[in-house]
Amino acid sequence: MAQPTRRPLWPWMVWLVAGLFVLVGIAVLNNARLPTGAAPETDLGDLGAIKPAIDQIPMRAAWERIEINQANRQGYSLKLWYRENAYVTVGEPSADTTFIARVVLGALVRAGRSPTTEHVSLFVWAQRRTHGETGAPLVVLYGDTAYNYNDDGLRYDACSGKITLFGC
């Protein structure tokens, strides 16, 4: 009588490990989402370095407010909120976020800081609250201006309309 052939166990182990990675990824993404209206945790340990400069910026008609989400010695993150009924043209978010980023960089340099040698990160996001067809609250993301300490420059990235884990 012929003995039955034994199948190796490793293909099942590969599928099991892959499935485990997928489940962990789904759990991480679900925990990363914030409910509408919830504010992320803020780190404002170095707020005094930029707050006076931000307060001096004259608010434009389309702007609602400038929100500082992170201000520590390694990084700064701000959001420019446009008014809900504002008409925002194509070039406005780029110009506005770049202007605000330059104000922040200027404040840091005046305070004796060196963003290039200290490897400071800076992000200024442009967004606007709105409502969907059913009245559900939504946020329109226009893009962000980021400071690159490697080339001491600012770069604006427009949102593609696709929201990912790291923004748009």
Backbone as CSV, one residue per row, in Angstrom:
resi,resn,N_x,N_y,N_z,CA_x,CA_y,CA_z,C_x,C_y,C_z
1,MET,0.814,-1.174,0.000,0.000,0.000,0.000,0.874,1.261,0.000
2,ALA,0.517,2.215,-0.857,1.298,3.448,-0.957,0.942,4.388,0.193
3,GLN,1.973,5.008,0.676,1.751,5.957,1.774,1.291,7.303,1.202
4,PRO,0.374,7.962,1.913,-0.084,9.279,1.427,1.071,10.281,1.485
5,THR,1.081,11.213,0.511,2.129,12.238,0.512,1.786,13.298,1.553
6,ARG,2.806,13.741,2.209,2.614,14.780,3.237,2.855,16.148,2.613
7,ARG,1.951,17.027,2.849,2.114,18.390,2.338,2.892,19.210,3.363
8,PRO,3.749,20.104,2.893,4.509,20.927,3.844,3.584,21.917,4.556
9,LEU,3.984,22.286,5.735,3.189,23.172,6.573,3.474,24.653,6.304
10,TRP,4.620,24.980,5.713,5.018,26.379,5.588,4.084,27.235,4.748
11,PRO,3.406,26.730,3.679,2.485,27.638,2.958,1.350,28.144,3.844
12,TRP,0.869,27.312,4.740,-0.189,27.751,5.657,0.338,28.797,6.629
13,MET,1.569,28.657,7.041,2.166,29.617,7.975,2.323,30.990,7.305
14,VAL,2.680,30.997,6.040,2.815,32.256,5.308,1.470,32.975,5.257
15,TRP,0.396,32.251,4.938,-0.931,32.855,4.895,-1.370,33.336,6.270
16,LEU,-1.029,32.609,7.294,-1.391,32.993,8.660,-0.687,34.280,9.072
17,VAL,0.601,34.388,8.779,1.353,35.597,9.125,0.846,36.789,8.310
18,ALA,0.579,36.587,7.018,0.064,37.673,6.182,-1.288,38.162,6.706
19,GLY,-2.147,37.239,7.077,-3.445,37.615,7.633,-3.308,38.388,8.927
20,LEU,-2.344,38.010,9.752,-2.099,38.711,11.011,-1.661,40.150,10.736
21,PHE,-0.788,40.345,9.742,-0.360,41.699,9.386,-1.537,42.537,8.900
22,VAL,-2.417,41.963,8.123,-3.588,42.695,7.633,-4.482,43.109,8.795
23,LEU,-4.723,42.208,9.735,-5.568,42.536,10.887,-4.946,43.622,11.754
24,VAL,-3.644,43.555,11.975,-2.963,44.593,12.757,-3.047,45.930,12.026
25,GLY,-2.857,45.925,10.705,-2.955,47.157,9.928,-4.329,47.789,10.011
26,ILE,-5.365,46.970,9.940,-6.733,47.488,10.052,-6.962,48.090,11.431
27,ALA,-6.474,47.427,12.468,-6.637,47.943,13.833,-5.916,49.269,14.004
28,VAL,-4.704,49.403,13.443,-3.957,50.653,13.550,-4.684,51.771,12.826
29,LEU,-5.181,51.513,11.617,-5.897,52.544,10.873,-7.178,52.964,11.577
30,ASN,-7.902,52.028,12.158,-9.126,52.380,12.871,-8.841,53.218,14.097
31,ASN,-7.747,52.948,14.782,-7.389,53.747,15.956,-6.821,55.094,15.574
32,ALA,-6.295,55.240,14.346,-5.704,56.503,13.925,-6.760,57.527,13.533
33,ARG,-7.971,57.094,13.226,-9.022,58.014,12.803,-9.567,58.769,14.003
34,LEU,-9.799,60.064,13.786,-10.401,60.892,14.816,-11.843,61.175,14.430
35,PRO,-12.761,61.167,15.372,-14.129,61.548,15.025,-14.181,63.011,14.615
36,THR,-15.173,63.365,13.807,-15.306,64.732,13.338,-15.413,65.677,14.520
37,GLY,-14.627,66.748,14.463,-14.660,67.746,15.519,-13.695,67.467,16.655
38,ALA,-13.088,66.300,16.706,-12.147,66.006,17.767,-10.798,66.618,17.435
39,ALA,-10.188,67.241,18.407,-8.883,67.861,18.202,-7.788,66.873,18.570
40,PRO,-6.758,66.785,17.743,-5.647,65.908,18.096,-4.910,66.472,19.305
41,GLU,-4.143,65.627,19.948,-3.359,66.102,21.073,-2.369,67.139,20.577
42,THR,-2.137,68.157,21.377,-1.232,69.214,20.970,0.005,69.198,21.851
43,ASP,1.121,69.607,21.285,2.384,69.742,21.984,2.815,71.183,21.797
44,LEU,2.622,72.008,22.811,2.864,73.438,22.688,3.961,73.919,23.630
45,GLY,5.002,73.106,23.809,6.083,73.456,24.728,6.882,74.666,24.311
46,ASP,6.950,74.982,23.034,7.732,76.116,22.538,6.830,77.152,21.884
47,LEU,5.637,77.308,22.420,4.642,78.210,21.847,5.110,79.658,21.850
48,GLY,5.833,80.065,22.887,6.276,81.457,23.003,7.178,81.908,21.871
49,ALA,7.822,80.965,21.178,8.733,81.342,20.100,7.998,81.855,18.869
50,ILE,6.771,81.378,18.635,6.079,81.770,17.399,4.754,82.483,17.622
51,LYS,4.145,82.342,18.794,2.810,82.909,19.043,2.758,84.424,18.824
52,PRO,3.722,85.202,19.336,3.643,86.654,19.081,3.669,86.992,17.588
53,ALA,4.465,86.270,16.806,4.524,86.536,15.366,3.216,86.158,14.680
54,ILE,2.618,85.041,15.089,1.337,84.620,14.510,0.244,85.625,14.853
55,ASP,0.260,86.128,16.086,-0.752,87.102,16.499,-0.651,88.412,15.723
56,GLN,0.524,88.732,15.181,0.721,89.971,14.420,0.261,89.862,12.967
57,ILE,-0.022,88.659,12.508,-0.450,88.487,11.113,-1.863,89.059,10.962
58,PRO,-2.048,90.000,10.033,-3.406,90.520,9.817,-4.274,89.448,9.143
59,MET,-5.414,89.176,9.745,-6.317,88.165,9.197,-6.953,88.685,7.910
60,ARG,-6.949,87.850,6.897,-7.566,88.207,5.620,-9.046,87.860,5.666
61,ALA,-9.793,88.403,4.733,-11.250,88.236,4.742,-11.669,86.770,4.652
62,ALA,-10.930,85.952,3.927,-11.308,84.550,3.748,-10.868,83.663,4.911
63,TRP,-10.006,84.176,5.782,-9.469,83.368,6.870,-10.414,83.356,8.067
64,GLU,-10.527,82.203,8.702,-11.269,82.103,9.962,-10.306,82.230,11.139
65,ARG,-9.235,81.424,11.114,-8.243,81.476,12.200,-6.987,80.710,11.788
66,ILE,-5.920,80.949,12.550,-4.685,80.176,12.413,-4.527,79.395,13.701
67,GLU,-4.470,78.094,13.583,-4.420,77.189,14.736,-3.014,76.598,14.847
68,ILE,-2.451,76.643,16.040,-1.139,76.049,16.272,-1.356,74.702,16.950
69,ASN,-0.962,73.624,16.266,-1.156,72.283,16.797,0.081,71.720,17.472
70,GLN,1.248,72.129,17.010,2.493,71.650,17.597,3.488,72.792,17.589
71,ALA,4.168,72.968,18.703,5.211,73.985,18.803,6.226,73.503,19.828
72,ASN,7.188,72.737,19.369,8.296,72.351,20.238,9.582,72.611,19.480
73,ARG,10.723,72.413,20.112,11.992,72.792,19.493,12.315,71.992,18.238
74,GLN,11.679,70.852,18.044,11.951,70.045,16.853,10.963,70.294,15.720
75,GLY,9.768,70.762,16.033,8.800,70.902,14.969,7.628,71.799,15.304
76,TYR,7.042,72.344,14.247,5.903,73.244,14.360,4.871,72.830,13.316
77,SER,3.613,72.763,13.729,2.529,72.401,12.834,1.373,73.377,13.057
78,LEU,0.944,74.018,11.984,-0.129,74.996,12.060,-1.187,74.664,11.015
79,LYS,-2.398,75.149,11.263,-3.491,75.004,10.306,-4.097,76.368,10.048
80,LEU,-4.226,76.688,8.783,-4.961,77.876,8.374,-6.366,77.424,8.026
81,TRP,-7.341,77.907,8.779,-8.744,77.568,8.525,-9.368,78.709,7.736
82,TYR,-9.902,78.371,6.565,-10.674,79.340,5.796,-12.111,79.339,6.314
83,ARG,-12.778,80.472,6.139,-14.185,80.555,6.542,-14.998,79.565,5.718
84,GLU,-16.072,79.090,6.315,-16.890,78.069,5.651,-17.456,78.555,4.325
85,ASN,-17.810,79.814,4.238,-18.412,80.344,3.011,-17.387,81.023,2.105
86,ALA,-16.105,80.885,2.403,-15.063,81.556,1.624,-14.899,80.915,0.254
87,TYR,-14.654,81.752,-0.729,-14.325,81.277,-2.072,-12.803,81.289,-2.157
88,VAL,-12.208,80.117,-2.242,-10.756,79.989,-2.230,-10.294,79.675,-3.649
89,THR,-9.499,80.584,-4.223,-9.012,80.381,-5.584,-7.851,79.390,-5.592
90,VAL,-7.428,78.971,-6.761,-6.424,77.917,-6.909,-5.105,78.270,-6.233
91,GLY,-4.611,79.473,-6.391,-3.306,79.826,-5.843,-3.302,80.309,-4.407
92,GLU,-4.473,80.570,-3.848,-4.548,81.131,-2.497,-3.934,80.243,-1.410
93,PRO,-4.286,78.970,-1.315,-3.701,78.156,-0.241,-2.181,78.112,-0.294
94,SER,-1.619,78.038,-1.485,-0.169,78.025,-1.625,0.442,79.323,-1.110
95,ALA,-0.098,80.440,-1.564,0.428,81.743,-1.151,0.231,81.978,0.346
96,ASP,-0.951,81.626,0.868,-1.252,81.882,2.276,-0.410,81.024,3.212
97,THR,-0.293,79.723,2.929,0.490,78.856,3.818,1.976,79.169,3.723
98,THR,2.454,79.553,2.543,3.862,79.940,2.402,4.140,81.223,3.179
99,PHE,3.215,82.166,3.122,3.360,83.413,3.876,3.447,83.126,5.377
100,ILE,2.551,82.289,5.889,2.545,81.969,7.314,3.822,81.220,7.699
101,ALA,4.275,80.296,6.854,5.512,79.568,7.136,6.705,80.519,7.199
102,ARG,6.742,81.516,6.325,7.835,82.500,6.351,7.794,83.344,7.621
103,VAL,6.596,83.660,8.093,6.471,84.403,9.348,7.036,83.570,10.506
104,VAL,6.695,82.277,10.540,7.187,81.394,11.605,8.706,81.263,11.529
105,LEU,9.241,81.023,10.334,10.694,80.913,10.187,11.387,82.206,10.600
106,GLY,10.822,83.343,10.219,11.390,84.634,10.612,11.411,84.804,12.120
107,ALA,10.337,84.385,12.781,10.284,84.484,14.250,11.347,83.602,14.901
108,LEU,11.541,82.422,14.353,12.565,81.524,14.907,13.960,82.100,14.717
109,VAL,14.241,82.654,13.556,15.559,83.239,13.294,15.780,84.457,14.188
110,ARG,14.767,85.304,14.354,14.894,86.471,15.243,15.128,86.054,16.688
111,ALA,14.625,84.872,17.057,14.824,84.368,18.424,16.188,83.692,18.589
112,GLY,17.018,83.727,17.542,18.351,83.159,17.631,18.437,81.692,17.255
113,ARG,17.382,81.170,16.708,17.368,79.758,16.310,17.920,79.607,14.900
114,SER,18.372,78.404,14.569,18.852,78.076,13.230,18.096,76.841,12.752
115,PRO,16.974,77.034,12.047,16.157,75.895,11.622,16.913,74.856,10.797
116,THR,17.899,75.289,10.004,18.632,74.327,9.178,19.526,73.428,10.020
117,THR,20.308,73.992,10.908,21.231,73.168,11.699,20.529,72.428,12.827
118,GLU,19.379,72.937,13.280,18.623,72.273,14.343,17.638,71.243,13.793
119,HIS,17.553,71.143,12.471,16.660,70.184,11.791,15.209,70.355,12.236
120,VAL,14.750,71.584,12.172,13.384,71.922,12.564,12.425,71.563,11.434
121,SER,11.315,70.929,11.783,10.265,70.662,10.796,9.148,71.686,10.982
122,LEU,8.549,72.063,9.884,7.468,73.056,9.903,6.460,72.689,8.832
123,PHE,5.195,72.606,9.220,4.109,72.323,8.295,2.986,73.315,8.545
124,VAL,2.467,73.897,7.476,1.309,74.790,7.569,0.262,74.249,6.600
125,TRP,-0.862,73.782,7.152,-1.949,73.195,6.368,-3.013,74.245,6.092
126,ALA,-3.658,74.135,4.938,-4.797,74.988,4.590,-6.026,74.101,4.451
127,GLN,-7.097,74.473,5.156,-8.327,73.681,5.095,-9.538,74.531,5.417
128,ARG,-10.701,73.977,5.119,-11.961,74.705,5.316,-13.047,73.723,5.724
129,ARG,-13.830,74.125,6.701,-14.982,73.318,7.097,-16.115,73.561,6.103
130,THR,-16.878,72.496,5.858,-18.026,72.598,4.968,-19.023,71.519,5.368
131,HIS,-20.090,71.415,4.650,-21.094,70.386,4.900,-21.383,69.644,3.603
132,GLY,-21.649,68.367,3.722,-21.977,67.541,2.564,-23.431,67.688,2.164
133,GLU,-23.851,66.890,1.231,-25.219,66.936,0.719,-26.246,66.652,1.804
134,THR,-25.900,65.798,2.748,-26.851,65.440,3.806,-26.697,66.322,5.034
135,GLY,-25.789,67.285,4.969,-25.561,68.165,6.112,-24.460,67.683,7.038
136,ALA,-23.850,66.564,6.700,-22.756,66.043,7.531,-21.556,66.982,7.446
137,PRO,-20.905,67.235,8.590,-19.732,68.125,8.574,-18.550,67.461,7.861
138,LEU,-17.890,68.242,7.016,-16.734,67.776,6.263,-15.614,68.800,6.375
139,VAL,-14.404,68.382,6.038,-13.266,69.288,5.984,-12.641,69.169,4.593
140,VAL,-12.478,70.313,3.931,-11.817,70.361,2.633,-10.336,70.633,2.889
141,LEU,-9.475,69.714,2.455,-8.033,69.893,2.598,-7.485,70.443,1.292
142,TYR,-6.838,71.604,1.360,-6.280,72.201,0.151,-4.837,71.761,-0.079
143,GLY,-4.059,71.652,0.981,-2.659,71.271,0.853,-1.854,71.823,2.005
144,ASP,-0.527,71.660,1.906,0.330,72.157,2.972,1.639,72.677,2.415
145,THR,2.211,73.630,3.142,3.556,74.109,2.861,4.458,73.513,3.922
146,ALA,5.545,72.886,3.482,6.483,72.238,4.394,7.859,72.870,4.241
147,TYR,8.553,72.992,5.363,9.926,73.501,5.368,10.875,72.316,5.301
148,ASN,11.843,72.389,4.396,12.852,71.352,4.261,14.175,71.926,4.752
149,TYR,14.644,71.454,5.897,15.885,71.991,6.464,17.123,71.572,5.672
150,ASN,17.015,70.561,4.830,18.162,70.138,4.023,18.529,71.163,2.952
151,ASP,17.504,71.784,2.346,17.805,72.797,1.337,17.310,74.185,1.756
152,ASP,16.884,74.320,3.014,16.437,75.594,3.576,15.374,76.227,2.682
153,GLY,14.393,75.411,2.286,13.357,75.914,1.395,11.965,75.484,1.817
154,LEU,10.987,76.170,1.239,9.584,75.861,1.466,9.000,75.253,0.193
155,ARG,8.122,74.271,0.368,7.477,73.635,-0.780,6.002,73.407,-0.461
156,TYR,5.151,73.801,-1.380,3.707,73.587,-1.225,3.307,72.337,-1.983
157,ASP,2.514,71.489,-1.333,1.962,70.296,-1.964,0.448,70.389,-1.908
158,ALA,-0.174,70.441,-3.062,-1.639,70.479,-3.128,-2.185,69.082,-2.884
159,CYS,-3.345,69.012,-2.268,-3.990,67.727,-2.031,-4.541,67.181,-3.338
160,SER,-4.443,65.890,-3.480,-4.939,65.243,-4.689,-6.407,64.851,-4.554
161,GLY,-6.950,65.046,-3.376,-8.330,64.623,-3.132,-8.387,63.274,-2.455
162,LYS,-7.263,62.581,-2.399,-7.206,61.282,-1.722,-6.580,61.494,-0.352
163,ILE,-7.289,61.081,0.680,-6.776,61.221,2.035,-6.114,59.912,2.435
164,THR,-4.863,60.010,2.895,-4.125,58.838,3.336,-3.836,58.956,4.822
165,LEU,-3.116,57.995,5.344,-2.765,58.006,6.764,-1.914,59.225,7.091
166,PHE,-1.112,59.709,6.139,-0.195,60.805,6.396,-0.701,62.139,5.864
167,GLY,-1.936,62.263,5.579,-2.483,63.522,5.076,-3.153,63.314,3.736
168,CYS,-2.894,64.234,2.809,-3.540,64.117,1.499,-2.523,64.026,0.398
